[in-house]
Amino acid sequence: MPLDTLFQTIVNWQTGLFCLGIGILFHVVRDLVESFWEGAKTSQHWNEVGVRLGPVVLGVVLTLTSKTFPWPTAITGSKLAMVFYGSSCGTASAYVYALFRGYLTALGNGNSAVAPMAQKFLPSKFPSAHPPAAVSSNPPPPP
């Protein structure tokens, strides 16, 4: 099978949907772990190993256990190809999440190099965490 045909077979709407599903499911798993384990947010093991490898492991588990998902035809006959596909989708999902989170973090930091570029694409006014003081409907008394 030529490489262009293989690429078109694997990179399709099913792959995008699968990557999105991995991201959503791992976000739920991450929220559950961080709500039950009080030290998870400060744990270096959780942040460096669990958060980074979680989507990859979840992608592999989902490819091996999901039987009715419309998998690309190029990988349906081989368990090794399914494992590679699941780990690739999990890695892509984690990478896109890391890019998006880094972008938002840089946007929040006004001194970063990304913030001026990002401001071009975002609305000029964000809702403030502190609403403005209430304005009285009565005009001030004349002097």
N, C-alpha and C positions, 0 to 999 in steps of 0.2 A: 504494500500500500504506500503510495507516495506521501511524503511528509505533509504537503498542503492538504491532502484529503484527510489524513489522520488528524491534523490540527483542527480542521473544520468539523470533524466527527466528534472530537472531545470537547472543544470549546463551543458550547451552545447554551441554550436557555436552561437545560437541566443542570449544567455545571454551575451557572450563576445562581440558580435556585438552591442547589445543594450547599454552595459556599455561604449563602445568606442564612440557610437553616442552621449550619454549623455555628455561625456567629451568634445567632439568636439563642440557640440551645446552650452554648457555652456561657453566654451572658447570664442566663438563668442559673446555670450550675455555679458560676462565680458568685452571684448574689447569695445563693443558698449557703455556699461554703463560708463566705464572709459574714453571714448573719449568725451561723452556728458556731464558728470558730472566731472568738473575739480578737485573737492576735494575728489573724490572717493578713490584714492590710499592712501590718508592720513586719511580717515574717519574710525574710529574704528568700527562704526556700519556696514559699508559695508564689511570691512575685517573680522570681527568676526561673523557676522550674515549672510549677503548676500552671501558671497563667500562660507561659510560652508554649508548653507542650500539650496543654489541655485540648485546644482545638485540633491538633494533629491526631491525638489519640481518639478523640471523639469522631473525627472523620473516618478513621480506620474502622472503629467499632460500628459506625453507621453503615459503611459499605459492606461489611461482612454480615450484618444482621438484617438490613432492609432488603426484602425480596421483591417488593412491588414497585419500587421507584424506577422510572424509565432511564436506566443507565445507558450511556453511550454504547453502541454495538461493538466497538473495538475492545472493550474491557470485559464484556459479560462472560467470556469463557474461562478466564484465568483468575484464580484467587490472588496471585501476586500482582497482576495488573489492577485488581480492585483495591488492594492495600496501597499500591503506589498512587492510584487516583484519589483515594480517601486522604492519604497523608498530604498529597499536593493541594487538595482543596482546603484541608485544615490549615496548612501553611499559608495559603493565599488569604484565607479568611482572617487569620491572626495578623498577617502583614498589613492588610487593608485597615483593620481595626487600629493597629499601632500607628499607621500613617495619619488616620483621621484624628485619633486622640492627640498625637503630637502636634497636628495642625491647630487643633482647638487650644491646646496648652500654649503654643507659641502666639496664638491670637490674643489670649488673655494677658500675655506678657507684653506690654507696650514697648519694651526696649528691644524686642527680638527683630531679626531681619525679615521675618515672615509677616509680621503684623501690618506694615504699610501695604504690602502686596495684597493681603487678605482683605483689607478694608475696602478695596475697590469693588469686591464682589459681594459685600454684605451691606445691609441697610445702614444708613448713617446714624440712626438712633436705635439703641437697644433699650428695652424696658429696664429701668433702674431698680436696684434692690431696695433703694430708699426713695419712695415716691415724694414728689415735691410737697411742700407744706400746703395745707388747704387754703384756698383763696376765698376771702370773705366776699359775699355777694353785695354787701353794703359798701358804697363808696366812702372814702374817708371824709370826715367833716371838713368844711371849708375853713381856711385860716382866719 
